[in-house]
Structure formats: structure tokens, C-alpha cells
């Protein structure tokens, strides 16, 4: 058998294996593939599969010859001739390496391998494990040790850690997004926020800036009562946001647009609306219209 035939089964496997893992665009496929560790892992697996295929096929060929003694004799004669030619010709380093790697012994050496027991005419050959398999096995053992030590003893990142890190990164991205989009919130598109963190932020801003005129519980003072159903400027989130942003300077309500960011004004406006219906200690009399 020609040793070069090893490449025939290998080729399609080599081509198909990585393709199956890259169901993305063709451009990404071609540019991204060689920098990906998985690609090289697949190449390695494909090579090992190809070698395994080749070895198994060879074993089957030999079995087939055993079952047809007439063909076997012919093949043996041919092989003897080929062997002779091959010993000179195929002694290049690859052939030698491959013979070692596959652990195959020529048919002519079979007598040496035969064990001296026999059951109903069935005998056994004392073949050693093929090196490609054996060393592959050693590699997995080595890999397991490295994996165990790195991930479970030296604290390498486990999947759960990677997951957490990814979630943190995503949260930071979302925060950065809101930071960017925050500037775009205005009285025409503002919405009520229901997120606890943002309402807490609204409460903090209220306590820091608004209690002097509206009281800590929203009951009112210089400014109107924010807990009742009466509003001078309207009770929608857009109305409330607008009053906070531009103020009502002639009546004593400060404009906040230069001191608070758009998202902060959104937060405090949403917080103000949560005060509606609560019962303040000293409610100021209603102002404006009932809504
Ligand atoms: C210096 C006092 C003062 C401060 C500080 C102040 N306000 Fe006012 N606020 C007023 C006055 C006075 C009015 C009534 C304006 C009017 O009569 O048109 C008012 C009105 C409002 C209204 C409209 C109420 C309605 O009935 O339509 C809202 C909402 C409001 N303030 C929220 C806030 C928030 C939130 C803060 C803090 C970020 C704040 N105010 C800080 C004095 C103040």
C-alpha cells in the first residue's frame, strides 16, 4: 500500500471540520479562522482522525487478505517485490516516521508476533499499542493534570467566573450606554423610570436639592405640595420633567438643567411622582387643578 494515500481521507476532513464551526460570514471565516485556537484544535483532531481512519482501513485490508488466502499469497508476493523496492525508495524521513507512528509491522514479520496459544484455529498477534494512540492518550493525561492544577488549584477562571466577568462587562456597557443616551432625554421623550436604583438616585437628588421648598416628605412649603392630586403645571412625567428642567423663575422654582444631568432630572421627576398619594406630616393646601 502506498503511504501517500493517507492524505486522501485526510483532505476532506481537514476542509470540513473547521467549516462546521464557522457558520459566520465568508469574510470572517477567512480572516478570523487562523487566529482562533479552536481552528488549530480542529486541525489536530482532523489529523488524528485521518490517521485513525488510515490505520483501521489498513487493519481491515489485512483481515480481508487473511480471509482470502489465494489473494493473500498473490498480495504477499507483490508486497515482497514492493517491499524490496520500497526499502530503498521509501526510506525518507516521513516514511520512517510514519512506520514508527502507526506502529505497524510488515506482514513478513507476522510470525515473530504470533503468541503460542490457539483456540479453534484462532491465534493472536502480540502487537503493541500504536504509538499515535498511546501518545495521544499520554497527551490527554498531561492535559488533565495541567487543567486540574491551573483551574482547580491555582484559581484559573472557571466557567462561572467567566460568566460573572462577562455579566459585569455587560452591566458596564449598559451603564455607559445610558450615560451616552442620558443627554438625549428631554421633556418630549422622557419616560417614568421604575428601576429601584434609579428611583433611589432620584430620592437622593430630591433630599439634596428640593426639601428646602417642598419638604422632605413632599408636603410642600415655599413650593407646592407634591403628594396631592392638585398640580399647577400638570402631572405627567413630561410636565414634571419640564418644570424641574426650566423652573418657574418668577414664582421661585429653580431651573435645574444646568445643575442636574438629563437622567438625574428623569430620576428625580419619577421619584416625585411616587410621592403622589403618600401622607406628609404638614400638607400644604392644594394649588392648581385636580388631576
Ligand atoms: C427655592 C425653592 C424651590 C426649590 C429648591 C425647588 N422648588 Fe420646585 N417649586 C417651587 C415653587 C415655588 C413652585 C411653584 C411654581 C409655580 O407656582 O408655578 C415649584 C414647583 C415645582 C413643581 C410643579 C408642581 C405643580 O404643582 O405643578 C415640581 C414638580 C417641583 N417644583 C419639583 C421640584 C424638584 C424635583 C426640586 C428639586 C430638584 C425642586 N422642585 C426644588 C420651589 C422650589
Boltz pocket constraint, residues with backbone or C-beta under 6 A from the ligand:
constraints:
  - pocket:
      binder: B
      contacts: [[A, 205], [A, 206], [A, 209], [A, 210], [A, 211], [A, 212], [A, 213], [A, 214], [A, 222], [A, 223], [A, 224], [A, 225], [A, 226], [A, 230], [A, 231], [A, 232], [A, 233], [A, 234], [A, 240], [A, 243], [A, 244], [A, 248], [A, 251], [A, 252], [A, 253], [A, 254], [A, 256], [A, 268], [A, 269], [A, 272], [A, 287], [A, 288]]
      max_distance: 6.0
